[in-house]
Amino acid sequence: MIPGSCHLAPGRWEPAIHAGLERMVREHGRSGGQWDPHHRPLATFDWDNTAILGDIGEAVLDYLDERDQTQRSLEYERQCEEFGKPVGYPWAAYQIAGLREHEARALTLQVIDTWMARGKITFRPEIRDLIAVMQHQGWEVWVVSASAEPLVRTFGQFYGIGPDHTIGMRLKMDDSGRYLPALSGPNTYRQGKVQAIDEIIGRRPVFAAGDTDTDIDMLRSARYALLMDRGSAEVRQAAEAGGWWVQPPGW
Ligand SMILES: [Mg+2]
């Protein structure tokens, strides 16, 4: 990438979205003339089914089920149906309780390897490219996810996102450094994502990307928003009302 460049690879982007993103990145970035190193433009990306195809939180449950002959995935679905996602999502994150940080990292890398080999998780090169171009243009890029934070921290490194720029379900730790089945930060579901952005980053995003109803509040909080459409009527309505970019399903 040449200095000051902000060309996105065309990839599978809708041409109008590709052009809009390039313009936005340039106008708010180093090339734009108003760029301030002390107040860099903020971009927040949902992770599962936005930055990647697939869901690392659910993949870990499936992996543990296979390895340990458990039924965590079924129980997760039951929790979501019976008590709702605000209960089911933290429950899924609690399944790494008992692990130390490096053990959670090792587990995540193992799951990524195995699930990518099976085609159940794939990178989205266009999103990785967008993040790289944003960073090159002086944007500050964060991941804001409802999966357990240690999982997303590990995965985010494949996209050049540092662990200190990742927000997920943050778990408490005991004195010996093992994760506990309890949150130490906001429940990053819907408005909880915005709450986490306010508390941890301290300013609202210029750009946000997401794929589902749980991202609506974060997308509304941003000046520009990208929906990786997965067919939800509720989210499409929000996108129409908000004038978001809507990348059609299929990748
Ligand atoms: Mg998602």
Residues whose N, C-alpha, C, O or C-beta is under 5 A from the ligand:
A	BS01	MG	D46 W47 D48 N49 T50 D211
